């Protein structure tokens, strides 16, 4: 089973390097404040596929990174 999460370390570093405010970044991604903070702080991506796609596209553009670099793919081990 694979789960996707936001690469919070990369995002945090890029926001800091660019001197941006988290709330401004959240507003520019078009997400609600609560969902935006959960994404930036905990790596939780929006459940709605369309909102997730738009938010990641905008976030990648704001931070100047490739969209694929924003996502971490976590693999869950299964008990044998």
Secondary structure, DSSP 8 states (H G I E B T S, - for coil): -EEEEE-HHHHHHHHHHHT--HHHHHHHHT--HHHHHHHHHH----SSHHHHHHHHHHHHHHHTS-GGGGEEEEE-----
